[in-house]
Structure formats: C-alpha cells, structure tokens
Amino acid sequence: MATRHFLSLLDCSPLELQNIIARAIELKAMQKQRIDHAMFPNHVLGMIFEKSSTRTRVSFEAGFAQFGGHAMFLSPRDTQLGRGEPISDSAKVISSMVDIVMIRTFAHSTVEAFAKYSTVPVINALTDVYHPCQLLADVQTFVEHRGSIQGKRVAWVGDGNNMCHSYINAARQFDFELAIACPDGYRPDAQLVEDNAGRIQMTTDPRVAVQGADLVVTDTWASMGQEDEKAERMKAFSGYQVNDELMSRAASDAIFMHCLPAYRGMEIAEDTLDAPYSVVWDEAENRLHAQKALMEFLLKA
C-alpha cells in the first residue's frame, strides 16, 4: 500500500476528514480525563522547521509525547538540510530512521519533494501555499461550538495567503460557502479560485463578506518573510480590521477565529481576541488534538 501523506486537505476524502475531526474530539476528551492513549511507543516523529513556530512545535511535540513516542526537532541550521544536501537525499535518510515527518517551510515544492522520496508519512505543517493542519483545528473548533460546518457561511477577511488557500480547499471538502474579502493585489491564487468558483464569493468589501456569516476568520497582514512589505501592506489593508462593528454584520451567533500570532490594533481591534464571539484560544489548543488525530490516521493507514 502506498504511503499516505498530508500536504493539503485534498489528500484526504471528505469522509476521512470528518472522521479525523471526530477522532480529534475523542482524543481531546481522553487527554482532559487523563486516559492513557500511548498507542505509539518507540515511534519517532521528525519535525523539520525552516520557519520558526510556537503553536506548531508545541502541539506536535506534546501530541506525540502523549502518544508515547518521541519528537525530534530538526533545524536547517543544525542539519545538512541547510547546507545544500538535496531534499531527495535527506528524505531517504530521515524517513529510514523515523516513523513520520512534519515539515514547516517556505516553498510548497519542498514538502512535495520530501514526500516523493519519503518512505513514511509526511505532514505539511505550513508552507507559503497551504496550512492544512490549522484548518483541521479550525473545523474542529467550529464543530465543538456550533455543530457541523456543512452549509454554513464563512467569511475570510484579509490577505489571500496560505490560510485563505486552505479555507478554499476546506469549503470544497467540508461543503460550506466561503466569502473572501481581499484588497486588489492580494487576492488568492486565481486558478484555485476558478476551480472552486461555485463555492466562493470574491469581494474587496469586508462588510459584504461578513454579512450573515457564521464564522469570520482573519490572519496577520504581513506573514513571516514579508516584513519588508509591512508598511505597504498596512496601507492596503487599512479597511480590513475585524472589530465589533464588522462582527455586528455577521450572524447573531457568529464566531471569530485567528490562527495566531495576532497583532492587536492591526488586523484585529485591541479587544477582539477576548470578545464574547472569539474562540481563538480553543482554536489554538485544538491544533494539538487535531494533529494527534491526523498522525494516528496516517500511521495506521
């Protein structure tokens, strides 16, 4: 049987994704109750980081420890990955010594190349194109707070970045409507939008996007690696802040998410993260549980 990888949400069927979400909720309950679920003793997770992280590292490392395994942090500064060794060679060697690999990097082609030569499952823990693990956590959070996301209206406000791309894939896989508000010049990938045109509403007006939305989501205006564009981006996104006034246009029971880190006073108002409609802290914690469910799925595939 071919090795299963998770490079985007499209690598799993809609039913498989639903089962992963359900299992994440089960594993969360087990962890809260301190029910032993060390089902992968003597297993090793290789964690390759070209981009720094808080939530990704802590959630994967803690999650695999809770499974009874060991997580190994690999930085390009400390390995041959950062000294010119071909990705194919690194993939062959690393995958021969560990049981599963997660990669957080810049170019999506890096995880694709690694997966091509890996003999163990590879997880995309973030690239410049997709952030599928975050979407597992986001959908889990919505299910816990509001039930099924199928048929709901989700509003994305801000940059058409990797998170926006993953929300487009999520709209397809979880069957919901997605309204995207981006300034001109910061729209998501045109082909991805075209391929999912039946589920997507594009606009430059955040007020239009959030109208009647069940879920409102945003992200930082300048992602890692875009620091030199910060001033230009702040000007372009000046009317895209999520605040009480914008949320008042959403459904009366709408909730708000942000993958974090967040910059108060920029993409969100100062008090947005702690507003009654915000579920960002549950969303952040659910990275742990969703990724555990994903790793279990891939290791048992």
Backbone bond lengths (Angstrom), bond angles and torsions (degrees), N, CA, C in turn:
res aa  C-N    CA-C-N  psi(-1)  N-CA   C-N-CA  omega(-1)  CA-C   N-CA-C  phi
1 M - - - 1.469 - - 1.529 109.81 -
2 A 1.315 116.83 136.17 1.463 121.33 -178.62 1.527 110.81 -66.50
3 T 1.317 115.71 145.03 1.461 121.43 177.75 1.523 110.00 -66.65
4 R 1.320 116.92 131.95 1.459 121.45 178.17 1.526 109.83 -87.59
5 H 1.318 115.74 138.12 1.458 121.94 175.22 1.523 109.17 -122.55
6 F 1.332 116.20 166.61 1.465 121.55 177.55 1.518 107.84 -133.21
7 L 1.330 115.10 85.91 1.458 121.12 -179.67 1.514 112.35 -99.48
8 S 1.332 115.98 -23.95 1.464 122.10 171.87 1.520 107.47 -153.30
9 L 1.319 116.26 171.25 1.459 120.39 179.00 1.528 112.11 -62.51
10 L 1.320 116.71 -20.87 1.461 120.57 -178.45 1.522 112.51 -75.59
11 D 1.331 117.55 -6.53 1.463 120.66 177.31 1.523 112.53 -79.16
12 C 1.318 116.99 -7.22 1.468 121.73 175.97 1.531 108.18 -123.44
13 S 1.305 115.68 152.42 1.460 119.84 174.97 1.523 109.23 -75.88
14 P 1.325 118.22 160.30 1.470 119.83 175.97 1.530 112.42 -54.56
15 L 1.326 118.32 -40.25 1.461 120.77 179.29 1.520 111.03 -66.27
16 E 1.332 117.54 -40.90 1.464 119.95 177.73 1.519 111.08 -62.22
17 L 1.325 116.61 -40.76 1.461 120.05 178.51 1.523 111.47 -64.34
18 Q 1.310 117.07 -41.77 1.466 120.55 177.20 1.524 110.87 -61.64
19 N 1.337 116.66 -39.53 1.464 120.60 179.00 1.528 111.16 -67.77
20 I 1.319 116.90 -36.37 1.468 120.37 177.15 1.522 109.97 -64.45
21 I 1.330 117.61 -43.11 1.465 121.01 178.23 1.530 110.64 -62.10
22 A 1.320 116.72 -45.45 1.469 120.20 179.27 1.519 110.97 -61.51
23 R 1.320 116.31 -41.32 1.468 120.30 179.37 1.525 110.73 -67.32
24 A 1.337 117.65 -36.48 1.462 120.90 177.40 1.525 111.00 -59.43
25 I 1.312 116.02 -40.58 1.468 120.49 178.75 1.532 110.06 -66.31
26 E 1.325 117.34 -38.82 1.471 121.26 176.12 1.524 110.98 -63.96
27 L 1.327 116.79 -47.00 1.465 120.70 -178.97 1.525 111.31 -64.55
28 K 1.326 116.74 -33.64 1.467 120.54 177.15 1.525 109.98 -63.35
29 A 1.323 116.07 -44.63 1.470 119.87 178.56 1.520 110.90 -63.32
30 M 1.325 116.98 -41.04 1.465 120.97 179.17 1.525 111.05 -62.86
31 Q 1.328 116.80 -41.24 1.454 120.18 179.88 1.533 111.03 -67.18
32 K 1.335 116.60 -40.98 1.464 119.89 179.28 1.529 111.34 -63.14
33 Q 1.343 115.68 -35.20 1.463 120.75 -179.24 1.524 112.76 -88.73
34 R 1.310 116.60 1.84 1.464 123.16 -178.99 1.521 111.79 57.96
35 I 1.328 115.53 38.22 1.463 120.78 174.73 1.525 107.91 -83.75
36 D 1.312 115.70 125.08 1.457 119.97 -176.64 1.531 110.98 -60.96
37 H 1.319 116.60 129.98 1.458 120.82 173.88 1.529 109.49 -140.69
38 A 1.321 114.55 44.80 1.472 121.24 179.16 1.524 108.74 -80.35
39 M 1.324 115.01 70.64 1.469 121.02 -172.64 1.522 113.97 -87.27
40 F 1.353 117.17 -4.23 1.462 119.02 -179.52 1.532 112.20 -128.36
41 P 1.338 117.09 54.45 1.468 118.72 176.62 1.524 110.07 -64.56
42 N 1.317 115.39 149.80 1.466 121.81 179.03 1.534 113.14 64.21
43 H 1.327 116.93 16.16 1.455 121.70 173.23 1.534 108.83 -99.83
44 V 1.334 115.22 151.36 1.465 120.59 -178.58 1.528 109.81 -126.58
45 L 1.324 115.61 131.99 1.457 123.78 173.46 1.515 108.49 -102.57
46 G 1.337 117.26 120.87 1.455 120.99 173.68 1.515 109.47 -89.56
47 M 1.327 117.79 124.44 1.464 122.91 -177.51 1.525 109.28 -113.18
48 I 1.324 116.45 107.23 1.460 121.85 -177.68 1.524 109.43 -100.28
49 F 1.320 116.34 118.51 1.459 121.74 -177.37 1.523 110.81 -118.88
50 E 1.328 117.08 112.26 1.457 121.84 166.97 1.528 110.26 -97.63
51 K 1.337 116.26 -21.21 1.470 122.78 173.34 1.524 108.24 -110.55
52 S 1.325 116.44 139.76 1.456 120.35 178.09 1.520 110.50 -68.66
53 S 1.333 116.28 162.81 1.458 119.86 -173.66 1.515 111.34 -162.11
54 T 1.315 115.43 153.53 1.465 121.87 167.64 1.516 109.13 -111.90
55 R 1.338 116.45 -66.19 1.461 120.91 -174.51 1.529 113.00 -63.74
56 T 1.323 116.98 -39.45 1.461 119.30 -177.84 1.518 111.11 -65.66
57 R 1.320 117.00 -47.38 1.464 118.90 -178.86 1.517 111.91 -65.88
58 V 1.322 117.03 -48.63 1.465 119.73 -176.87 1.526 111.12 -62.90
59 S 1.329 117.12 -43.03 1.465 119.99 -176.27 1.522 112.06 -67.97
60 F 1.315 117.84 -44.36 1.468 119.33 179.39 1.526 111.35 -68.63
61 E 1.319 117.00 -43.83 1.462 119.84 -177.24 1.517 111.33 -67.66
62 A 1.329 117.15 -45.70 1.459 120.31 177.83 1.522 110.81 -64.68
63 G 1.321 116.73 -42.10 1.460 120.70 -178.45 1.509 112.64 -61.23
64 F 1.332 117.12 -43.90 1.462 118.26 -178.51 1.520 111.29 -72.34
65 A 1.332 117.54 -30.44 1.461 120.44 173.88 1.524 110.35 -64.50
66 Q 1.336 117.13 -39.62 1.467 120.73 177.58 1.526 111.82 -66.04
67 F 1.328 116.24 -24.32 1.468 121.38 174.82 1.535 111.71 -80.19
68 G 1.325 116.76 -4.11 1.463 120.14 -179.61 1.505 113.65 89.36
69 G 1.346 117.05 6.38 1.453 121.32 -179.27 1.512 112.40 -102.19
70 H 1.314 115.50 -171.82 1.463 121.73 -179.42 1.528 109.09 -123.95
71 A 1.328 116.56 135.71 1.455 122.12 177.83 1.525 109.31 -107.60
72 M 1.325 116.15 131.80 1.464 122.51 -175.82 1.523 109.47 -113.65
73 F 1.326 117.16 118.75 1.461 122.90 179.51 1.519 109.92 -82.57
74 L 1.331 116.25 124.64 1.468 122.05 -179.06 1.522 109.33 -123.04
75 S 1.311 116.48 117.22 1.456 122.15 179.21 1.523 109.92 -108.60
76 P 1.340 118.05 141.90 1.467 119.73 176.26 1.524 112.70 -57.30
77 R 1.323 117.04 -26.38 1.463 120.37 179.16 1.524 111.82 -68.51
78 D 1.333 116.55 -22.90 1.459 120.90 -173.44 1.523 113.46 -113.93
79 T 1.338 117.46 2.21 1.454 121.20 -178.13 1.527 109.77 -133.03
80 Q 1.322 114.99 172.85 1.463 119.61 178.58 1.527 112.25 -70.71
81 L 1.356 117.37 -10.77 1.465 120.22 177.85 1.519 111.34 -59.40
82 G 1.323 116.43 -31.17 1.451 120.51 -179.46 1.510 113.95 -95.67
83 R 1.341 116.34 7.71 1.469 119.61 -176.44 1.519 111.98 -122.26
84 G 1.335 115.63 20.30 1.445 118.85 171.64 1.513 116.84 97.85
85 E 1.337 118.71 1.50 1.457 118.35 177.44 1.528 108.92 -67.18
86 P 1.332 118.04 135.18 1.464 119.61 179.19 1.521 111.98 -57.40
87 I 1.321 115.83 143.25 1.462 120.24 -179.97 1.523 110.58 -58.20
88 S 1.321 116.61 -37.63 1.466 119.85 -179.23 1.521 111.26 -60.66
89 D 1.329 117.08 -41.46 1.464 120.64 -179.95 1.525 110.66 -67.41
90 S 1.342 116.17 -45.00 1.463 120.13 179.08 1.521 110.81 -61.46
91 A 1.330 116.72 -41.14 1.462 120.80 -178.88 1.523 111.13 -63.09
92 K 1.329 116.75 -43.96 1.465 120.29 -179.59 1.524 111.11 -62.13
93 V 1.325 116.32 -43.45 1.467 120.21 -177.41 1.526 111.39 -71.75
94 I 1.331 116.74 -52.08 1.465 120.09 -176.45 1.521 111.19 -61.50
95 S 1.334 116.96 -43.57 1.470 119.42 -177.19 1.522 112.55 -69.62
96 S 1.338 117.59 -16.88 1.460 119.72 176.32 1.523 112.22 -79.64
97 M 1.348 116.31 -10.36 1.465 120.47 -174.33 1.527 113.65 -117.03
98 V 1.328 117.37 -14.04 1.462 120.63 -179.88 1.524 109.10 -123.51
99 D 1.324 116.62 173.50 1.461 121.44 -176.26 1.517 113.88 -101.94
100 I 1.326 117.05 -20.75 1.460 122.38 -178.44 1.523 107.39 -162.28
101 V 1.333 116.92 150.60 1.467 121.81 -176.15 1.520 109.67 -131.30
102 M 1.322 116.61 138.88 1.459 121.37 168.73 1.515 107.84 -120.45
103 I 1.349 116.02 142.94 1.462 121.21 -177.44 1.522 109.64 -130.80
104 R 1.315 115.56 130.00 1.466 122.70 174.29 1.522 106.47 -118.98
105 T 1.325 116.29 110.70 1.456 119.57 -170.52 1.524 110.80 -147.75
106 F 1.300 116.73 -172.92 1.465 122.41 -178.95 1.529 110.89 -91.20
107 A 1.314 117.26 -68.98 1.466 121.52 -174.27 1.527 111.11 -76.95
108 H 1.322 116.15 130.68 1.464 120.14 177.52 1.526 110.62 -64.38
109 S 1.314 116.92 -27.97 1.463 120.31 178.52 1.524 111.94 -62.05
110 T 1.331 117.25 -23.82 1.465 120.47 178.65 1.520 110.99 -66.08
111 V 1.325 117.45 -47.38 1.471 118.74 -179.85 1.523 110.65 -71.28
112 E 1.320 117.36 -32.12 1.468 120.03 177.19 1.529 110.16 -64.31
113 A 1.335 116.78 -44.11 1.457 120.54 -179.98 1.521 111.09 -66.97
114 F 1.319 116.58 -41.59 1.465 120.09 179.58 1.530 109.81 -62.58
115 A 1.310 116.92 -45.41 1.463 120.68 -179.60 1.527 111.48 -62.43
116 K 1.322 116.59 -36.37 1.466 121.02 -178.93 1.518 111.47 -58.49
117 Y 1.327 117.03 -36.49 1.461 121.06 -175.31 1.526 113.57 -105.82
118 S 1.313 116.90 0.97 1.465 120.85 -179.04 1.522 111.37 -85.92
119 T 1.322 115.82 141.08 1.464 120.94 176.52 1.517 111.98 -96.56
120 V 1.339 117.12 1.64 1.465 122.04 177.92 1.529 108.62 -127.07
121 P 1.329 118.39 162.55 1.466 120.48 -179.22 1.526 112.86 -58.77
122 V 1.327 115.09 141.35 1.462 122.30 177.94 1.525 108.40 -120.15
123 I 1.326 116.30 132.33 1.462 122.90 -179.89 1.520 109.56 -112.68
124 N 1.318 116.16 130.42 1.454 121.93 171.88 1.526 108.42 -79.28
125 A 1.329 116.15 106.70 1.462 121.00 179.29 1.518 111.80 -93.90
126 L 1.309 117.63 7.53 1.463 127.37 171.34 1.517 108.87 143.81
127 T 1.330 114.61 130.93 1.464 122.10 166.64 1.517 107.13 -133.19
128 D 1.308 117.01 179.06 1.460 120.36 178.20 1.528 112.28 -69.79
129 V 1.338 117.25 -12.02 1.463 120.93 -177.61 1.522 112.16 -102.14
130 Y 1.330 118.14 -42.29 1.465 121.81 -175.15 1.534 111.79 -137.87
131 H 1.338 114.24 154.24 1.472 121.63 173.21 1.537 107.54 -138.33
132 P 1.328 117.66 66.73 1.472 120.34 -170.76 1.517 115.15 -67.63
133 C 1.334 118.19 -29.83 1.468 119.59 179.74 1.527 111.02 -64.15
134 Q 1.329 116.48 -35.88 1.461 119.18 177.79 1.515 111.11 -63.96
135 L 1.329 116.90 -35.35 1.464 119.37 179.95 1.514 111.79 -68.62
136 L 1.321 117.67 -33.05 1.466 119.37 174.85 1.527 109.60 -60.87
137 A 1.324 116.08 -44.62 1.466 120.29 179.21 1.520 111.21 -65.64
138 D 1.334 117.00 -39.59 1.462 120.50 -178.86 1.529 111.11 -65.26
139 V 1.321 116.36 -45.10 1.464 119.34 179.79 1.522 110.52 -66.31
140 Q 1.329 117.04 -40.50 1.464 119.60 176.14 1.526 110.30 -57.09
141 T 1.320 116.13 -44.18 1.465 120.67 -178.34 1.523 110.89 -63.79
142 F 1.331 116.76 -42.39 1.466 119.21 178.30 1.520 110.25 -62.83
143 V 1.316 117.67 -44.58 1.466 121.23 -179.79 1.527 110.44 -59.28
144 E 1.320 116.80 -42.15 1.463 120.22 -178.94 1.527 111.94 -65.50
145 H 1.319 117.24 -35.16 1.465 120.79 -175.32 1.530 113.55 -93.54
146 R 1.337 117.32 -32.55 1.458 119.46 -172.31 1.529 114.64 -133.34
147 G 1.316 117.81 1.72 1.459 119.47 -177.79 1.517 111.57 86.39
148 S 1.306 117.17 -162.10 1.465 122.22 -175.45 1.527 111.93 -56.42
149 I 1.326 115.30 141.02 1.461 120.53 177.78 1.528 111.22 -89.28
150 Q 1.306 117.17 -6.81 1.463 121.08 -179.90 1.531 110.69 -59.31
151 G 1.316 115.70 130.59 1.459 121.12 178.23 1.519 115.00 79.20
152 K 1.324 118.24 -1.49 1.463 120.99 -179.71 1.531 110.98 -81.63
153 R 1.329 115.09 168.36 1.470 121.59 176.61 1.525 108.53 -107.71
154 V 1.320 115.58 122.61 1.459 122.13 179.25 1.524 108.41 -114.47
155 A 1.315 116.54 135.61 1.461 121.42 178.72 1.518 109.90 -113.29
156 W 1.318 115.61 124.47 1.470 121.51 172.76 1.522 107.55 -102.37
157 V 1.327 116.72 126.95 1.462 121.79 -177.75 1.523 109.08 -122.73
158 G 1.337 116.77 116.43 1.461 119.40 176.86 1.507 113.55 132.73
159 D 1.321 115.61 -141.94 1.457 122.70 -173.70 1.529 111.58 -73.89
160 G 1.325 116.47 140.18 1.459 120.48 175.52 1.516 110.78 -82.66
161 N 1.319 116.18 63.35 1.464 122.85 -170.08 1.529 112.43 -98.69
162 N 1.337 116.17 -159.17 1.462 120.76 -178.93 1.524 112.32 -62.62
163 M 1.311 117.05 -35.19 1.463 119.45 176.86 1.523 110.95 -68.23
164 C 1.308 116.55 -41.98 1.465 120.74 177.26 1.529 110.24 -61.35
165 H 1.321 117.07 -43.45 1.470 121.08 177.20 1.522 110.88 -59.31
166 S 1.320 116.86 -41.93 1.463 119.83 -179.57 1.526 111.17 -69.58
167 Y 1.329 117.17 -31.85 1.469 119.27 174.87 1.521 111.00 -67.47
168 I 1.331 117.49 -33.59 1.466 120.01 175.73 1.525 109.88 -63.65
169 N 1.333 116.81 -45.81 1.465 119.57 176.66 1.525 111.56 -63.43
170 A 1.327 116.53 -36.46 1.461 120.28 179.63 1.523 110.97 -65.97
171 A 1.337 117.05 -38.32 1.465 120.15 178.01 1.517 110.32 -58.35
172 R 1.303 116.06 -39.16 1.469 121.84 178.15 1.525 111.44 -69.56
173 Q 1.328 116.62 -47.08 1.469 120.50 -172.94 1.529 113.44 -78.43
174 F 1.343 116.89 -31.79 1.460 120.69 -178.75 1.523 112.73 -104.88
175 D 1.332 116.94 0.05 1.461 123.13 171.51 1.527 113.16 63.66
176 F 1.347 116.14 59.30 1.463 119.49 172.98 1.523 110.00 -130.94
177 E 1.330 115.45 167.60 1.464 122.78 179.04 1.522 108.98 -90.15
178 L 1.325 116.80 136.95 1.458 121.21 -177.48 1.525 110.40 -124.67
179 A 1.330 116.03 120.82 1.463 122.00 173.83 1.518 107.99 -104.84
180 I 1.330 116.54 125.73 1.462 122.09 -175.46 1.519 109.63 -116.06
181 A 1.328 116.34 123.30 1.466 121.77 176.44 1.523 108.80 -111.76
182 C 1.322 116.54 110.98 1.460 122.94 179.45 1.519 109.42 -134.28
183 P 1.324 117.74 146.56 1.473 118.91 172.94 1.533 109.71 -70.28
184 D 1.311 115.97 156.36 1.459 119.90 173.86 1.529 109.30 -56.75
185 G 1.321 115.64 136.07 1.457 120.21 -179.13 1.509 113.41 95.14
186 Y 1.337 117.38 -8.73 1.464 121.34 -178.65 1.522 112.10 -129.99
187 R 1.329 115.00 26.37 1.455 120.42 -179.91 1.526 111.03 -74.38
188 P 1.325 117.40 157.49 1.467 120.20 175.97 1.521 111.17 -68.59
189 D 1.331 115.93 172.68 1.457 122.17 -178.73 1.525 111.23 -52.44
190 A 1.327 116.34 126.68 1.469 121.86 -173.75 1.520 112.38 -62.52
191 Q 1.344 117.11 -39.42 1.458 119.72 -179.03 1.518 111.03 -67.98
192 L 1.333 116.49 -38.74 1.453 120.68 178.72 1.528 110.25 -64.01
193 V 1.317 116.31 -40.95 1.468 120.67 177.27 1.523 110.46 -63.92
194 E 1.316 116.47 -45.05 1.463 120.48 -179.14 1.524 111.23 -62.63
195 D 1.332 116.64 -40.68 1.464 120.93 -178.45 1.527 112.33 -66.48
196 N 1.333 116.54 -20.45 1.464 120.99 -177.84 1.524 111.69 -122.26
197 A 1.314 115.97 27.67 1.464 121.70 -172.91 1.523 113.04 -57.02
198 G 1.311 117.67 -31.90 1.455 120.53 -178.14 1.515 114.42 -68.81
199 R 1.334 117.14 -15.49 1.471 120.86 -178.05 1.520 113.18 -111.02
200 I 1.328 116.66 -6.22 1.457 120.18 -169.96 1.521 112.05 -115.99
201 Q 1.318 115.19 138.74 1.460 122.61 170.17 1.518 107.38 -115.93
202 M 1.322 117.96 119.49 1.459 121.97 179.10 1.528 109.57 -100.43
203 T 1.330 115.92 138.33 1.457 121.22 178.66 1.521 108.76 -153.99
204 T 1.320 116.16 161.59 1.466 120.29 171.93 1.529 111.01 -101.76
205 D 1.325 116.98 1.46 1.464 121.97 -176.09 1.537 110.44 -109.86
206 P 1.328 118.83 108.98 1.462 121.20 179.26 1.520 112.91 -57.07
207 R 1.317 117.61 -32.11 1.468 120.98 -178.97 1.519 111.07 -65.13
208 V 1.312 116.50 -34.85 1.467 120.86 176.68 1.520 110.16 -69.60
209 A 1.323 115.98 -42.75 1.464 120.25 -177.29 1.525 112.29 -63.86
210 V 1.315 117.78 -41.40 1.469 119.89 -173.77 1.524 112.97 -84.91
211 Q 1.310 117.61 -7.90 1.463 120.02 -177.49 1.530 110.70 -56.94
212 G 1.325 116.01 114.65 1.460 121.68 177.84 1.514 114.93 73.16
213 A 1.329 117.96 10.39 1.469 120.94 -177.10 1.522 111.69 -69.11
214 D 1.319 115.62 143.76 1.465 122.24 175.21 1.527 111.55 -86.93
215 L 1.309 115.80 -23.68 1.465 122.46 179.79 1.521 108.51 -142.23
216 V 1.328 116.43 131.99 1.460 122.60 176.13 1.525 107.56 -117.79
217 V 1.332 115.72 130.25 1.464 120.79 -175.79 1.520 109.52 -131.56
218 T 1.332 116.20 143.35 1.453 120.81 172.69 1.516 109.26 -143.42
219 D 1.323 115.68 179.22 1.460 122.47 -179.74 1.519 107.21 -151.15
220 T 1.320 115.95 170.38 1.455 120.12 178.00 1.524 110.40 -58.20
221 W 1.321 116.60 148.41 1.461 120.68 -179.24 1.528 111.91 -77.53
222 A 1.314 117.43 -25.97 1.474 121.58 179.30 1.523 107.93 -126.43
223 S 1.312 116.36 104.32 1.459 121.14 -178.30 1.526 110.75 -78.22
224 M 1.332 115.87 172.76 1.453 121.47 179.47 1.526 110.12 -57.23
225 G 1.319 115.49 129.85 1.458 120.38 -177.55 1.517 113.00 95.79
226 Q 1.341 116.86 -5.38 1.470 120.89 -179.53 1.528 111.74 -114.94
227 E 1.319 116.23 19.41 1.455 120.15 -175.14 1.527 112.55 -59.15
228 D 1.335 117.71 -33.19 1.460 120.09 -178.90 1.526 112.36 -72.86
229 E 1.346 116.83 -9.59 1.461 121.32 178.17 1.531 111.97 -100.19
230 K 1.324 116.48 5.83 1.466 119.83 -170.10 1.520 113.20 -57.43
231 A 1.309 118.36 -48.55 1.471 121.09 -177.26 1.524 110.70 -62.85
232 E 1.321 116.60 -43.69 1.463 121.07 179.74 1.526 110.75 -64.40
233 R 1.326 115.90 -40.71 1.460 120.16 -178.99 1.529 111.50 -69.81
234 M 1.306 118.15 -38.74 1.462 120.45 178.28 1.529 110.86 -60.06
235 K 1.310 116.25 -36.73 1.461 120.40 177.75 1.522 110.73 -69.23
236 A 1.339 116.74 -44.26 1.471 121.29 -178.00 1.522 112.03 -65.12
237 F 1.337 116.66 -35.24 1.465 120.99 -175.01 1.530 113.38 -100.16
238 S 1.307 117.56 15.24 1.467 120.83 -172.88 1.527 113.57 -58.30
239 G 1.316 118.74 -27.29 1.466 120.29 179.81 1.512 113.84 -99.63
240 Y 1.336 117.05 16.38 1.466 120.84 -172.63 1.523 113.71 -112.27
241 Q 1.310 117.93 16.64 1.460 120.18 179.03 1.530 111.06 -70.15
242 V 1.327 116.01 135.82 1.466 120.98 173.27 1.521 107.82 -87.65
243 N 1.326 115.89 122.66 1.460 121.95 -178.27 1.526 108.75 -147.87
244 D 1.302 116.60 -176.34 1.464 120.47 -177.33 1.524 112.11 -58.72
245 E 1.332 116.30 -40.69 1.458 119.55 -177.97 1.525 111.23 -63.37
246 L 1.336 116.23 -42.98 1.465 119.43 179.15 1.532 110.50 -67.91
247 M 1.313 117.24 -43.17 1.462 120.75 -179.62 1.522 112.14 -64.33
248 S 1.336 117.44 -25.53 1.469 120.28 179.90 1.524 111.63 -66.12
249 R 1.313 117.33 -17.38 1.457 121.57 179.04 1.529 112.15 -86.29
250 A 1.320 116.60 -13.36 1.460 121.24 178.97 1.530 109.34 -79.97
251 A 1.327 116.12 178.99 1.463 120.33 177.04 1.526 109.85 -59.64
252 S 1.312 116.53 154.70 1.468 120.55 -174.97 1.525 112.73 -61.27
253 D 1.342 116.88 -27.28 1.458 120.12 179.34 1.527 111.89 -110.17
254 A 1.318 116.35 25.73 1.463 120.79 -179.55 1.521 111.09 -64.60
255 I 1.332 115.28 149.77 1.458 120.33 175.48 1.527 109.07 -119.65
256 F 1.338 114.73 160.94 1.458 121.82 -176.36 1.521 110.20 -119.91
257 M 1.344 115.34 139.15 1.465 121.07 176.57 1.521 110.88 -131.82
258 H 1.323 114.22 154.88 1.472 123.62 177.01 1.516 105.39 -153.66
259 C 1.338 117.35 131.90 1.463 119.68 -175.11 1.523 113.02 -73.74
260 L 1.333 118.15 -15.03 1.457 124.06 179.07 1.540 110.92 68.05
261 P 1.330 118.64 152.17 1.462 127.00 1.96 1.528 111.67 -71.53
262 A 1.332 115.13 148.70 1.459 122.02 -178.60 1.525 109.86 -109.53
263 Y 1.312 114.99 153.01 1.460 120.84 -179.61 1.521 108.64 -120.16
264 R 1.325 114.90 97.74 1.460 121.29 -177.68 1.519 110.69 -61.91
265 G 1.324 114.35 137.78 1.449 119.84 -177.86 1.516 113.06 89.52
266 M 1.347 116.04 -5.86 1.464 120.26 176.91 1.528 108.77 -113.68
267 E 1.331 118.79 -98.06 1.470 119.62 -178.31 1.522 112.83 -69.64
268 I 1.340 116.46 -18.42 1.458 121.27 175.86 1.518 109.25 -132.83
269 A 1.330 115.83 154.64 1.463 120.66 174.61 1.529 109.16 -69.46
270 E 1.317 115.68 164.88 1.464 121.01 -175.25 1.527 113.12 -55.23
271 D 1.342 117.32 -36.38 1.461 120.23 -173.35 1.531 113.73 -106.09
272 T 1.321 117.86 10.28 1.467 120.11 -173.68 1.525 112.90 -64.18
273 L 1.324 117.69 -42.76 1.468 119.88 -176.40 1.521 112.64 -60.11
274 D 1.326 116.63 -28.95 1.464 120.35 -177.41 1.523 112.87 -106.95
275 A 1.324 116.53 13.24 1.466 120.44 178.24 1.528 110.25 -71.59
276 P 1.327 118.12 159.20 1.475 121.01 -179.03 1.521 113.26 -58.36
277 Y 1.333 117.06 -28.99 1.460 119.85 -178.21 1.536 113.29 -85.89
278 S 1.321 117.86 -4.80 1.463 121.33 -177.57 1.524 111.61 -84.83
279 V 1.342 115.81 134.73 1.467 121.08 175.75 1.531 109.61 -124.10
280 V 1.321 117.02 26.81 1.462 120.53 -172.34 1.529 113.17 -65.63
281 W 1.328 117.61 -29.87 1.473 117.97 -178.09 1.527 110.48 -74.52
282 D 1.326 117.26 -37.82 1.459 120.02 172.35 1.530 110.31 -64.21
283 E 1.317 115.43 -40.74 1.469 121.62 179.17 1.525 110.65 -59.45
284 A 1.331 116.05 -44.05 1.466 120.09 -179.84 1.525 111.05 -64.54
285 E 1.327 117.04 -45.66 1.466 120.27 179.43 1.524 111.31 -61.60
286 N 1.312 116.20 -35.94 1.462 119.61 -175.37 1.521 113.75 -69.01
287 R 1.343 118.03 -10.99 1.458 118.97 169.56 1.525 109.49 -56.88
288 L 1.316 116.20 -40.86 1.468 121.22 179.57 1.519 111.30 -59.27
289 H 1.307 116.90 -52.39 1.461 121.04 -172.39 1.529 112.32 -74.15
290 A 1.330 116.52 -40.19 1.464 119.85 179.78 1.524 110.91 -64.67
291 Q 1.324 116.74 -41.30 1.458 120.11 -179.55 1.518 111.87 -70.46
292 K 1.310 117.42 -32.33 1.468 119.33 174.22 1.521 110.23 -62.93
293 A 1.324 115.94 -43.94 1.466 119.84 178.97 1.524 110.29 -63.32
294 L 1.333 116.57 -39.21 1.463 120.84 178.43 1.524 110.78 -64.89
295 M 1.305 118.03 -46.05 1.474 121.02 -178.90 1.526 110.21 -63.86
296 E 1.327 116.95 -40.99 1.457 119.66 177.26 1.530 110.28 -60.78
297 F 1.314 116.68 -44.32 1.471 121.30 179.47 1.526 111.15 -58.98
298 L 1.346 117.02 -46.18 1.447 120.66 -176.31 1.536 111.57 -71.77
299 L 1.314 117.41 -38.31 1.458 120.51 -179.61 1.513 112.75 -69.89
300 K 1.326 116.46 -25.83 1.466 120.30 -179.98 1.521 112.58 -98.39
301 A 1.338 116.82 -2.98 1.474 119.97 -177.32 1.532 110.97 -65.45
